[in-house]
Amino acid sequence: MASLASLFQMDKAEGLSELFVAQLKDIYWAENKLTTALTEMETAATTDELKGGLRTHLAETEGQIQRLNQVFSSLGLEAEGVKCQAMAGLVDEGEDIVAETQSGTLTRDAGIIAACQKVEHYEIASYGTLVAWAKILGYEEAARLLHANLQEEEATDHKLTMLAESFVNATATAE
């Protein structure tokens, strides 16, 4: 039977603690990458509501990075990111959506919201796993900090859904 590490193609991760740190480095890279992507999405967005939401989430993301720095510190580690292939792909997909939609349309905003929700769902899965692992490993400070990030990601996903359902998707159908 294949080990969990081999399933994730992490040859160097030999125990849950090491896998935890590897995934922590992954989400750290992802959040840093997202700061650039959110700025680009805000520029491409049409509505003030989406632009404002992206700007707010950028500020939250910067706070999440600070919490991740605290997590690394609580473990006696230097904050370090390792390229997250999933986030790189999601960001590329978001850039493709912007390139394939017309500027100034709600269709573009609907696409941006969809791309952002894919990112949020990835982050929710990542933080949910990290919180569970931190708890079982006895990393209480890390669990608390990571849970705060998880709650913000869940709230952002909800806000994106509300924005899409309030008017963006319906208006996009009329374009």
C-alpha positions in Angstrom: 0.0 0.0 0.0 1.3 3.5 -0.9 2.2 5.8 1.9 0.4 9.1 2.3 3.7 10.9 1.4 3.9 9.0 -1.9 0.3 9.8 -2.7 1.2 13.5 -2.4 4.6 13.0 -4.1 6.5 14.2 -1.1 9.4 11.8 -0.8 10.9 13.8 2.1 7.8 13.8 4.3 8.2 10.8 6.6 5.9 11.5 9.5 2.8 13.5 10.2 4.8 16.3 11.7 7.0 16.6 8.7 4.0 16.4 6.4 2.4 19.2 8.4 5.5 21.4 7.9 5.6 20.6 4.2 1.9 21.6 3.8 2.5 24.7 5.9 5.2 25.7 3.5 2.8 25.0 0.6 0.1 27.2 2.0 2.6 29.9 2.9 3.8 30.0 -0.8 0.1 30.0 -1.9 -0.9 32.9 0.2 2.0 35.0 -0.9 1.2 34.2 -4.6 -2.3 35.1 -3.9 -1.4 38.7 -2.9 -0.3 39.4 -6.4 -3.2 37.6 -8.0 -5.8 39.5 -5.9 -4.4 42.8 -7.0 -4.6 41.7 -10.6 -8.2 40.5 -10.2 -9.2 43.7 -8.5 -7.8 45.7 -11.5 -9.7 43.4 -13.9 -13.0 43.4 -12.0 -16.0 45.6 -13.2 -18.2 46.3 -10.2 -17.2 48.3 -7.2 -18.6 45.5 -5.0 -16.2 42.9 -6.3 -13.3 45.4 -6.4 -13.9 46.2 -2.7 -14.3 42.6 -1.8 -11.0 41.7 -3.4 -9.3 44.6 -1.7 -10.7 43.5 1.6 -9.5 39.9 1.0 -6.1 41.2 0.1 -5.8 42.8 3.5 -7.0 39.6 5.1 -4.5 37.6 3.1 -1.7 39.8 4.3 -2.9 39.1 7.9 -3.1 35.4 7.2 0.5 35.5 6.0 1.5 37.2 9.3 -0.4 34.4 11.2 1.5 31.8 9.2 4.8 33.5 10.2 3.6 33.1 13.8 2.9 29.5 13.2 6.4 28.9 11.9 7.8 30.8 14.8 5.7 28.7 17.3 7.3 25.6 15.8 10.8 27.1 16.1 11.1 27.3 12.3 11.9 30.0 9.8 9.0 30.9 7.6 9.6 29.4 4.2 7.4 28.7 1.2 7.6 25.9 -1.3 5.9 26.3 -4.6 2.3 25.2 -4.4 1.4 23.6 -7.8 -2.3 23.7 -7.0 -2.3 27.5 -6.3 -0.1 28.2 -9.3 -2.6 26.3 -11.5 -5.6 28.1 -9.9 -4.0 31.5 -10.4 -3.2 30.6 -14.1 -6.9 29.6 -14.5 -8.0 32.9 -13.1 -5.8 34.8 -15.5 -7.2 32.7 -18.4 -10.7 33.7 -17.3 -9.8 37.4 -17.3 -8.2 37.0 -20.8 -11.2 35.1 -22.2 -13.9 37.6 -21.0 -14.7 41.1 -22.1 -13.5 44.0 -20.0 -16.2 45.9 -18.2 -18.8 43.1 -18.2 -20.5 41.2 -15.4 -19.6 38.0 -17.2 -16.0 38.8 -16.3 -17.0 39.5 -12.7 -18.9 36.1 -12.6 -15.7 34.4 -13.9 -13.5 36.2 -11.4 -15.9 35.2 -8.6 -15.8 31.5 -9.8 -12.0 31.6 -10.0 -11.7 33.2 -6.5 -14.1 30.6 -5.1 -11.9 27.8 -6.4 -9.0 29.4 -4.6 -11.1 29.7 -1.4 -12.2 26.1 -1.5 -8.5 25.0 -1.9 -7.5 27.2 1.0 -10.4 25.9 3.1 -9.4 22.3 2.5 -5.7 23.2 3.3 -6.4 25.1 6.5 -9.0 22.5 7.6 -6.4 19.8 7.3 -3.6 21.8 8.9 -5.9 22.7 11.9 -6.8 19.0 12.4 -3.1 17.9 12.2 -1.9 20.7 14.5 -4.4 19.6 17.1 -3.5 16.0 17.0 0.2 16.9 17.0 -0.3 19.1 20.1 0.6 22.3 18.3 -2.1 24.4 20.1 -0.8 27.8 19.1 -0.5 26.7 15.5 -4.0 25.3 15.6 -5.5 28.5 16.9 -3.7 30.7 14.3 -4.6 28.3 11.5 -8.2 28.2 12.6 -8.4 32.0 12.4 -7.2 31.8 8.8 -9.8 29.0 8.1 -12.6 31.1 9.4 -11.6 34.1 7.2 -11.5 31.8 4.1 -14.9 30.4 4.9 -16.3 33.9 5.4 -14.8 35.1 2.1 -16.3 32.2 0.2 -19.7 33.0 1.7 -19.3 36.7 0.7 -18.4 35.7 -2.9 -21.5 33.4 -3.1 -23.7 36.2 -1.9 -22.2 38.7 -4.4 -22.7 36.2 -7.3 -26.2 35.4 -6.3 -27.3 38.9 -5.5 -26.9 40.3 -9.0 -23.7 39.4 -10.8 -24.7 36.1 -12.2 -28.2 37.2 -13.2 -26.9 40.4 -14.9 -24.3 38.4 -16.7 -27.0 36.3 -18.4 -28.4 39.4 -20.0 -25.0 40.5 -21.6 
